[in-house]
Amino acid sequence: MTVYCIELKNGSTWALKDIAHAKIPTQDKANTRMAELISEGQDASTIRVSVDTTDANPLDPTLGNTVPS
């Protein structure tokens, strides 16, 4: 199963925004969240959606995400 995350650019490096923006179950949800962050003032050139490759379990309740039914 592919999951997505929101990354921010810091200098020349991209890194996970924070754990709350990891393991997003669909690309559409990730894109929607990215658009919300941009509308809240995040510079569009410093934010992206990418495939999440972290080791956290997507069903971990502390992440606040669930697998779509």
Secondary structure, 3 states (H helix, E strand, C coil): CCCEEEEEEECCEEEECCHHHCCECCHHHHHHHHHHHHHCCCCHHHEEEEECCCCCCCCCHHHCCCCCC
